[in-house]
Amino acid sequence: EAGVTQFPSHSVIEKGQTVTLRCDPISGHDNLYWYRRVMGKEIKFLLHFVKESKQDESGMPNNRFLAERTGGTYSTLKVQPAELEDSGVYFCASSQPGLALTDTQYFGPGTRLTVL
Amino acid sequence: AQSVSQHNHHVILSEAASLELGCNYSYGGTVNLFWYVQYPGQHLQLLLKYFSGDPLVKGIKGFEAEFIKSKFSFNLRKPSVQWSDTAEYFCAVTRPHNYGQNFVFGPGTRLSVLP
């Protein structure tokens, strides 16, 4: 079974540019999460999709970040315009569908974003 | 706000030494507890998890963790580490709600095992 995949693995952009990160969850996983780890700090939750709906986006830092999950399959996270403090590793995770409260989240390899 | 602390930023051990990584959380209600590991160049992998039942949880690769509710702790242990255990270890807590669970991670502990 394929795991969670993320693209690109590394992105280097200049301040003010736009970047779109993509996450493909494990097939059949309705829950999809985005997390971010800024250099030297802890991994922080950004948002949670259940299928195509945003269940919780309380962790999104500001309106420069836009996440979508059209069709309930893969998800994109767009940063526009990017700022220096957006640099970090962006992780995606997915888990089984339904209301099970004990599902394990499976993480992707992350996308390392560097904003110059 | 819910938070997770890990006692050590960087731990250096020799092979065959015993390991204990501390984790404490601040939330007083029902929690699910996890340890994840990230080996160099790889993605986060689940080591073990606790939801209920026996507070001593056994995971993969010889790791175990003990949930002590009175101390709000979930320390990770391994009796004898190997060079291949060199990695970064993350404790995480979730508070279950209706749909899924959002992790609160600790800052991570980097483990270096010397051959």
HADDOCK unambig.tbl for C-alpha pairs under 7 A between the chains (distance, minus, plus):
assign (segid A and resid 31 and name CA) (segid B and resid 100 and name CA) 6.93 0.50 0.50
assign (segid A and resid 41 and name CA) (segid B and resid 107 and name CA) 5.94 0.50 0.50
assign (segid A and resid 42 and name CA) (segid B and resid 105 and name CA) 6.33 0.50 0.50
assign (segid A and resid 42 and name CA) (segid B and resid 106 and name CA) 5.97 0.50 0.50
assign (segid A and resid 42 and name CA) (segid B and resid 107 and name CA) 4.09 0.50 0.50
assign (segid A and resid 42 and name CA) (segid B and resid 108 and name CA) 6.82 0.50 0.50
assign (segid A and resid 43 and name CA) (segid B and resid 105 and name CA) 5.78 0.50 0.50
assign (segid A and resid 44 and name CA) (segid B and resid 104 and name CA) 6.76 0.50 0.50
assign (segid A and resid 44 and name CA) (segid B and resid 105 and name CA) 6.82 0.50 0.50
assign (segid A and resid 45 and name CA) (segid B and resid 102 and name CA) 6.74 0.50 0.50
assign (segid A and resid 45 and name CA) (segid B and resid 103 and name CA) 6.62 0.50 0.50
assign (segid A and resid 99 and name CA) (segid B and resid 98 and name CA) 6.50 0.50 0.50
assign (segid A and resid 99 and name CA) (segid B and resid 99 and name CA) 5.58 0.50 0.50
assign (segid A and resid 99 and name CA) (segid B and resid 100 and name CA) 6.75 0.50 0.50
assign (segid A and resid 101 and name CA) (segid B and resid 96 and name CA) 5.73 0.50 0.50
assign (segid A and resid 101 and name CA) (segid B and resid 100 and name CA) 5.78 0.50 0.50
assign (segid A and resid 101 and name CA) (segid B and resid 101 and name CA) 6.83 0.50 0.50
assign (segid A and resid 102 and name CA) (segid B and resid 51 and name CA) 6.86 0.50 0.50
assign (segid A and resid 107 and name CA) (segid B and resid 43 and name CA) 6.63 0.50 0.50
assign (segid A and resid 107 and name CA) (segid B and resid 44 and name CA) 5.77 0.50 0.50
assign (segid A and resid 108 and name CA) (segid B and resid 43 and name CA) 5.96 0.50 0.50
assign (segid A and resid 109 and name CA) (segid B and resid 42 and name CA) 6.31 0.50 0.50
assign (segid A and resid 109 and name CA) (segid B and resid 43 and name CA) 4.17 0.50 0.50
assign (segid A and resid 110 and name CA) (segid B and resid 43 and name CA) 7.00 0.50 0.50
